C-alpha cells in the first residue's frame, strides 16, 4: 500500500508549473485532516458529554447553515470581484481563528453555558466560512486543470485520510488518559494548530488552470424586465442559473446533502447514549473509517476514468446508506469497527467525485455565481438535516431514524444516477 501511495505523489506526468500548487493543495488538506480528526471529530461528542440536548447538537450544525443561506449569494458576488486566492486565504484565517476559543471554554463557563457558547462561536465562525466555502471550489477549479482534477482529488483524499487517522487515534488516546475536560482542551489545541497550518498552505496556491482562460460565453439578450429594481435584484441573485441545466445538478446535490446530514445529530447520541462507547473507541472507529477512505481514494482515478464523476457520485451515495442501516443493528464494538471500515470506502468515492461532477457542469467563466447557488443548496440541506434529523429521531426513536435515513440515501443516489 505504501509503495502505491508513494507512486501517486510522483508528478512525472504533470507539467512542472503545476507541481508547487498541487503540493500546497495536498499539505492544505493534510492539516485540515488534523483539524477534522481533533476538533471537528470530537466537538459534538464533547457537547454530548456536557449534557447537550438533541436540539442543541442539531443547532451546532445548523448555525453555519443559517448564516450561509443569507450570505452565500452576496459572498459569490463579492468573490467575483476579488482575486480568488487572496480572498480565500483571508477568509480561511478569519474562520479558523474561531477554533482557538474552544480551548478556553472550560475556564470561562459551566457545562450548560459551554454548550451555548459552542453554538454562538459556531454561528460567528460561519460568517467568514461562507465565502471560504463558496470560493474554495472556484480556487481549486482555477488551480487544477480538468484533466488532473480526479488525480489531485484522489491524493487530497489520501492526505486527509492519513492525517485524520493519526489525529483521531491520538485524540482518542489522549481523551481516555487525561482528565475531563483538560483532555478536550489539548485535543482542541491540536486542531487549532492544524487550522493555522492549513491556511498557511492556502496562501501559496496559485491559479494557473488552463481552462480558466476559456473565452466567456456570448451574452444572451435579456428578456424585458418590469422595473429597474427587479432587474437589479435578478442581477444580484442570479435567478437565471435556476433556469439553466445546472438546476438538475443542484437538485441532485440537495438530495445527497440532505440525506447525508440527517444523520449528523443522531450519530453522537446513538454512539454515546445507546452504545455507550468510549472516546478511544470512537477515535479508533474514525481512524478505521479514514483508513479505508485512503485505500478507496487510491483507486478513485481509475474508477472515475471508467464510470465518470456522476456515476461514481451516485453509486457512492447508494453505498453510503450501509453505514446508518448497519449501525442500527450494531451491539458489539467489533461490529462498530466493521461498519467504519465499510463506510470509508463509499465516502472515498462520493467525496472524491461529487465536487468534480458539479464543476464539470459549471461554465468556467461564471464559477462564483454557480457555486454561490450550490452553497445555498448545501446549507439548506445542512439546516434541514441538522434540525430535521433531531426532530425525526425525537418522534420515532434513534433506531427507526437510522433506518429511515439509510433508505433516503439510497433514493438520493438513484436520483443522481437517473436525473442528476
C-alpha positions as CSV (number, residue, x, y, z in Angstrom):
1,X,0.0,0.0,0.0
2,X,2.8,2.4,0.9
3,X,4.5,1.9,-2.5
4,X,1.2,2.7,-4.1
5,X,0.9,5.9,-2.1
6,X,4.5,6.8,-3.0
7,X,3.8,6.3,-6.7
8,X,0.8,8.6,-6.6
9,X,3.0,11.5,-5.4
10,X,5.4,11.2,-8.3
11,X,4.4,14.1,-10.6
12,X,6.4,12.9,-13.7
13,X,3.4,13.1,-16.0
14,X,2.3,16.5,-14.7
15,X,3.8,19.8,-16.1
16,X,6.4,21.4,-13.7
17,X,4.4,24.6,-13.5
18,X,1.7,22.8,-11.5
19,X,4.0,21.0,-9.1
20,X,4.2,23.6,-6.3
21,X,0.5,24.4,-6.4
22,X,-0.5,20.7,-6.2
23,X,1.8,20.2,-3.3
24,X,0.3,23.0,-1.3
25,X,-3.2,21.6,-2.1
26,X,-2.0,18.3,-0.6
27,X,-0.5,20.0,2.5
28,X,-3.6,22.2,3.0
29,X,-5.9,19.2,3.2
30,X,-3.5,17.2,5.4
31,X,-3.5,19.9,8.0
32,X,-7.3,20.2,7.6
33,X,-7.3,16.5,8.4
34,X,-5.5,17.3,11.7
35,X,-8.2,19.8,12.4
36,X,-11.0,17.4,11.5
37,X,-9.6,14.4,13.4
38,X,-9.5,16.5,16.6
39,X,-11.9,19.5,17.0
40,X,-14.4,18.7,14.3
41,X,-14.5,15.0,15.1
42,X,-15.0,15.4,18.9
43,X,-16.8,18.8,19.3
44,X,-20.3,17.3,19.2
45,X,-19.1,14.4,21.4
46,X,-17.8,17.0,23.9
47,X,-21.2,18.8,23.8
48,X,-23.0,15.5,24.3
49,X,-20.8,14.7,27.4
50,X,-21.6,18.2,28.7
51,X,-25.3,17.3,28.6
52,X,-26.4,18.9,25.3
53,X,-29.9,18.1,24.1
54,X,-30.7,16.7,20.7
55,X,-31.8,20.1,19.6
56,X,-28.6,21.8,20.8
57,X,-26.5,19.2,18.9
58,X,-28.6,19.9,15.8
59,X,-28.1,23.7,16.3
60,X,-24.3,23.3,16.3
61,X,-24.5,22.1,12.7
62,X,-27.4,24.4,11.8
63,X,-25.9,27.7,12.8
64,X,-23.4,27.7,9.9
65,X,-26.2,26.7,7.6
66,X,-28.4,29.7,8.7
67,X,-25.6,32.2,8.1
68,X,-24.7,30.6,4.7
69,X,-28.2,30.9,3.5
70,X,-28.2,34.6,4.0
71,X,-24.7,35.3,2.8
72,X,-23.9,32.8,0.1
73,X,-25.3,34.9,-2.8
74,X,-23.7,38.1,-1.7
75,X,-20.4,36.2,-1.0
76,X,-20.5,34.8,-4.5
77,X,-21.0,38.3,-5.9
78,X,-18.2,39.7,-3.7
79,X,-15.8,36.9,-4.7
80,X,-16.5,37.6,-8.4
81,X,-14.8,41.0,-7.9
82,X,-11.9,39.7,-5.9
83,X,-8.6,37.9,-6.6
84,X,-9.8,34.4,-5.6
85,X,-6.6,33.2,-3.9
86,X,-6.2,36.2,-1.6
87,X,-9.9,36.3,-0.7
88,X,-9.9,32.6,0.2
89,X,-6.7,33.0,2.3
90,X,-8.1,35.9,4.3
91,X,-11.5,34.3,5.0
92,X,-9.8,31.0,6.0
93,X,-7.7,32.8,8.6
94,X,-10.8,34.6,10.0
95,X,-12.8,31.4,10.1
96,X,-10.0,29.3,11.7
97,X,-9.2,31.8,14.5
98,X,-12.5,30.7,16.0
99,X,-11.1,27.2,16.9
100,X,-8.9,28.9,19.5
101,X,-11.9,29.9,21.5
102,X,-13.0,26.3,22.1
103,X,-9.8,25.7,24.1
104,X,-10.9,28.5,26.6
105,X,-14.4,27.3,27.3
106,X,-13.9,25.1,30.4
107,X,-12.0,28.0,32.1
108,X,-14.8,30.5,31.4
109,X,-18.2,28.7,31.7
110,X,-20.1,25.9,33.4
111,X,-21.3,22.9,31.4
112,X,-24.7,24.4,30.2
113,X,-23.0,27.7,29.3
114,X,-20.3,26.0,27.3
115,X,-22.9,24.3,25.1
116,X,-24.5,27.7,24.4
117,X,-21.1,29.2,23.8
118,X,-20.2,26.4,21.3
119,X,-23.4,27.3,19.3
120,X,-22.6,31.0,19.4
121,X,-19.0,30.5,18.3
122,X,-20.1,28.2,15.5
123,X,-22.5,30.9,14.4
124,X,-19.8,33.6,14.3
125,X,-17.3,31.4,12.5
126,X,-19.9,30.8,9.8
127,X,-19.6,34.4,8.6
128,X,-16.1,34.0,7.1
129,X,-16.8,30.4,6.4
130,X,-19.4,31.4,3.8
131,X,-17.1,33.0,1.2
132,X,-14.5,30.4,2.1
133,X,-16.9,27.6,1.2
134,X,-18.2,29.3,-1.9
135,X,-14.7,30.2,-3.1
136,X,-12.5,27.2,-2.4
137,X,-14.1,25.1,-5.2
138,X,-13.6,28.0,-7.6
139,X,-9.9,28.3,-6.5
140,X,-9.5,24.5,-6.9
141,X,-11.0,24.7,-10.4
142,X,-8.7,27.7,-11.3
143,X,-5.6,26.0,-10.0
144,X,-6.2,22.4,-11.3
145,X,-6.9,21.8,-15.0
146,X,-9.8,19.5,-15.6
147,X,-7.7,16.5,-16.8
148,X,-5.8,16.4,-13.4
149,X,-8.8,17.0,-11.1
150,X,-9.6,13.4,-10.3
151,X,-5.8,12.7,-9.7
152,X,-5.5,15.7,-7.3
153,X,-8.8,15.0,-5.6
154,X,-7.7,11.4,-5.0
155,X,-4.4,12.4,-3.5
156,X,-6.1,15.1,-1.3
157,X,-8.4,12.3,0.0
158,X,-5.4,10.2,0.8
159,X,-3.6,13.1,2.6
160,X,-6.8,13.9,4.5
161,X,-7.3,10.3,5.5
162,X,-3.7,9.8,6.7
163,X,-3.8,12.9,8.8
164,X,-7.3,12.2,10.1
165,X,-6.4,8.6,11.1
166,X,-3.3,9.6,13.0
167,X,-5.0,12.6,14.7
168,X,-8.2,10.7,15.6
169,X,-6.2,7.8,17.2
170,X,-4.0,10.3,19.1
171,X,-7.1,12.3,20.2
172,X,-8.9,9.2,21.4
173,X,-5.8,8.1,23.3
174,X,-5.4,11.5,25.0
175,X,-9.1,11.8,25.9
176,X,-9.0,8.4,27.6
177,X,-5.9,9.2,29.7
178,X,-6.4,12.9,30.5
179,X,-9.0,14.2,33.0
180,X,-12.2,15.8,31.7
181,X,-12.3,18.5,30.3
182,X,-8.5,19.0,30.1
183,X,-8.2,16.3,27.5
184,X,-10.6,18.1,25.2
185,X,-8.7,21.3,25.6
186,X,-5.5,19.5,24.5
187,X,-7.3,18.0,21.5
188,X,-8.8,21.4,20.6
189,X,-5.3,22.9,20.7
190,X,-4.0,20.3,18.3
191,X,-6.9,21.1,15.9
192,X,-6.3,24.9,16.2
193,X,-2.6,24.4,15.1
194,X,-3.8,22.2,12.2
195,X,-6.2,25.0,11.2
196,X,-3.4,27.6,11.2
197,X,-1.1,25.4,9.0
198,X,-3.9,24.7,6.5
199,X,-4.4,28.4,6.0
200,X,-0.7,28.9,5.6
201,X,-0.6,26.5,2.6
202,X,-3.7,28.0,1.1
203,X,-1.7,31.2,0.7
204,X,0.6,29.5,-1.7
205,X,-2.0,28.0,-4.1
206,X,-1.6,29.7,-7.5
207,X,-4.4,29.6,-10.0
208,X,-2.9,28.5,-13.3
209,X,-5.6,26.3,-14.7
210,X,-5.6,26.1,-18.4
211,X,-9.4,26.0,-18.7
212,X,-9.9,29.2,-16.7
213,X,-8.8,31.3,-19.6
214,X,-11.7,30.0,-21.8
215,X,-13.4,32.8,-23.6
216,X,-16.5,34.0,-21.9
217,X,-19.8,32.9,-23.4
218,X,-21.5,35.3,-25.7
219,X,-24.0,37.4,-23.7
220,X,-27.6,36.4,-24.2
221,X,-30.2,39.1,-24.8
222,X,-32.1,39.8,-21.5
223,X,-35.9,39.5,-21.5
224,X,-37.8,42.6,-20.8
225,X,-38.0,43.4,-17.1
226,X,-40.8,45.2,-15.3
227,X,-38.7,47.7,-13.4
228,X,-35.1,48.8,-12.7
229,X,-35.3,47.4,-9.2
230,X,-36.4,44.0,-10.3
231,X,-33.6,44.0,-12.9
232,X,-31.1,44.8,-10.2
233,X,-32.5,42.1,-7.9
234,X,-32.3,39.5,-10.6
235,X,-28.7,40.5,-11.4
236,X,-27.7,40.2,-7.7
237,X,-29.4,36.9,-7.1
238,X,-28.7,35.3,-10.5
239,X,-32.1,33.6,-10.8
240,X,-31.2,32.7,-14.4
241,X,-29.0,29.9,-13.0
242,X,-32.1,28.2,-11.7
243,X,-33.5,28.1,-15.3
244,X,-30.3,26.6,-16.7
245,X,-29.4,22.8,-16.9
246,X,-27.4,23.4,-13.7
247,X,-30.7,23.3,-11.8
248,X,-30.8,19.5,-12.1
249,X,-27.3,19.3,-10.5
250,X,-28.5,21.5,-7.7
251,X,-31.5,19.3,-7.0
252,X,-29.4,16.1,-7.1
253,X,-26.8,17.5,-4.7
254,X,-29.5,18.8,-2.4
255,X,-30.9,15.3,-2.2
256,X,-27.4,13.9,-1.4
257,X,-26.5,16.5,1.2
258,X,-29.9,16.3,3.0
259,X,-29.8,12.5,3.2
260,X,-26.2,12.8,4.5
261,X,-26.8,15.5,7.1
262,X,-29.9,14.0,8.6
263,X,-27.6,11.6,10.5
264,X,-25.4,14.4,12.0
265,X,-27.3,14.9,15.3
266,X,-28.2,11.2,15.6
267,X,-24.7,9.6,15.5
268,X,-23.2,11.1,18.6
269,X,-26.4,10.4,20.6
270,X,-26.6,6.8,19.4
271,X,-22.8,6.2,20.0
272,X,-22.6,7.8,23.4
273,X,-26.1,7.1,25.0
274,X,-27.1,3.8,23.3
275,X,-23.9,2.0,22.5
276,X,-22.1,3.7,25.4
277,X,-18.8,3.9,23.5
278,X,-15.6,5.5,25.0
279,X,-13.8,8.3,23.3
280,X,-10.9,5.9,22.5
281,X,-13.3,3.6,20.7
282,X,-14.8,6.5,18.8
283,X,-11.3,7.6,17.8
284,X,-10.3,4.1,16.6
285,X,-13.6,3.8,14.6
286,X,-12.9,7.1,12.9
287,X,-9.3,6.1,12.2
288,X,-10.5,2.8,10.6
289,X,-13.1,4.8,8.5
290,X,-10.5,7.1,7.1
291,X,-8.0,4.3,6.6
292,X,-10.4,2.6,4.2
293,X,-11.2,6.0,2.7
294,X,-7.4,6.3,2.0
295,X,-7.4,2.9,0.3
296,X,-10.5,3.7,-1.7
297,X,-9.1,7.1,-2.8
298,X,-6.1,5.3,-4.3
299,X,-8.5,3.7,-6.8
300,X,-10.6,6.8,-7.4
301,X,-8.7,7.9,-10.6
302,X,-9.3,4.6,-12.3
303,X,-12.9,4.3,-11.2
304,X,-13.7,7.8,-12.4
305,X,-11.9,7.1,-15.7
306,X,-14.2,4.1,-16.2
307,X,-17.5,5.4,-14.9
308,X,-17.3,9.2,-14.8
309,X,-17.8,11.6,-11.9
310,X,-21.6,11.5,-12.0
311,X,-22.0,7.7,-11.8
312,X,-19.3,7.4,-9.1
313,X,-21.1,10.0,-7.1
314,X,-24.5,8.3,-7.5
315,X,-23.3,4.8,-6.6
316,X,-21.2,6.2,-3.8
317,X,-24.3,7.8,-2.2
318,X,-26.2,4.5,-2.5
319,X,-23.3,2.7,-0.8
320,X,-23.3,5.3,2.0
321,X,-26.7,4.0,3.0
322,X,-25.0,1.0,4.5
323,X,-23.5,3.0,7.4
324,X,-26.7,4.1,9.2
325,X,-28.6,0.9,8.2
326,X,-25.9,-1.4,9.8
327,X,-25.3,0.9,12.7
328,X,-28.9,0.5,13.8
329,X,-28.3,-3.2,14.3
330,X,-24.9,-2.8,15.9
331,X,-24.4,-4.1,19.5
332,X,-20.7,-5.1,19.7
333,X,-17.6,-2.9,19.3
334,X,-16.2,-5.2,16.6
335,X,-19.4,-4.5,14.6
336,X,-19.0,-0.8,15.1
337,X,-15.4,-1.1,13.7
338,X,-16.6,-3.2,10.8
339,X,-19.1,-0.7,9.5
340,X,-16.5,2.0,9.9
341,X,-14.2,0.1,7.6
342,X,-17.0,-0.3,5.0
343,X,-18.2,3.3,5.3
344,X,-14.7,4.6,4.5
345,X,-14.8,3.1,1.0
346,X,-18.1,4.6,0.0
347,X,-17.2,8.0,1.3
348,X,-13.9,8.0,-0.5
349,X,-15.7,7.6,-3.9
350,X,-18.5,10.0,-3.1
351,X,-16.3,12.7,-1.6
352,X,-13.7,12.4,-4.3
353,X,-16.2,12.7,-7.2
354,X,-19.2,14.9,-6.3
355,X,-17.4,18.3,-6.5
356,X,-15.9,17.4,-9.8
357,X,-19.3,16.1,-11.1
358,X,-20.6,19.6,-10.2
359,X,-17.6,21.5,-11.7
360,X,-18.0,19.7,-15.0
361,X,-21.4,21.3,-15.4
362,X,-20.4,24.9,-14.5
363,X,-19.2,27.4,-17.1
364,X,-15.5,28.2,-16.4
365,X,-16.2,32.0,-16.7
366,X,-19.1,32.0,-14.2
367,X,-18.0,29.8,-11.3
368,X,-18.5,32.1,-8.3
369,X,-22.2,32.6,-9.0
370,X,-22.9,29.0,-9.7
371,X,-21.0,27.9,-6.6
372,X,-22.9,30.5,-4.6
373,X,-26.2,28.8,-5.5
374,X,-24.6,25.4,-4.7
375,X,-23.7,26.8,-1.3
376,X,-27.3,27.9,-0.7
377,X,-28.5,24.4,-1.6
378,X,-25.8,22.8,0.5
379,X,-26.7,24.9,3.6
380,X,-30.5,24.3,3.1
381,X,-29.6,20.6,3.3
382,X,-27.4,21.1,6.3
383,X,-30.0,23.2,8.1
384,X,-32.8,20.8,7.2
385,X,-30.7,17.8,8.1
386,X,-29.4,19.1,11.4
387,X,-32.8,20.2,12.7
388,X,-34.9,17.7,10.9
389,X,-32.7,14.7,11.9
390,X,-33.0,15.5,15.6
391,X,-36.8,16.2,15.3
392,X,-37.4,13.0,13.4
393,X,-35.3,11.0,15.9
394,X,-37.2,12.5,18.8
395,X,-40.5,11.4,17.3
396,X,-39.7,7.9,16.0
397,X,-36.6,6.9,18.1
398,X,-32.9,6.7,17.2
399,X,-33.2,3.1,15.7
400,X,-36.0,3.9,13.3
401,X,-34.4,7.2,12.3
402,X,-31.2,5.4,11.3
403,X,-33.2,3.0,9.1
404,X,-35.2,5.8,7.5
405,X,-32.1,7.9,6.8
406,X,-30.3,4.9,5.2
407,X,-33.3,4.4,2.8
408,X,-33.2,8.2,2.0
409,X,-29.6,7.8,1.0
410,X,-30.4,5.1,-1.4
411,X,-33.2,7.2,-3.0
412,X,-30.8,10.2,-3.3
413,X,-28.2,8.1,-5.1
414,X,-30.8,6.8,-7.5
415,X,-31.9,10.4,-8.2
416,X,-28.3,11.4,-9.0
417,X,-27.9,8.4,-11.4
418,X,-31.2,9.0,-13.2
419,X,-31.8,12.7,-13.2
420,X,-28.7,14.5,-11.9
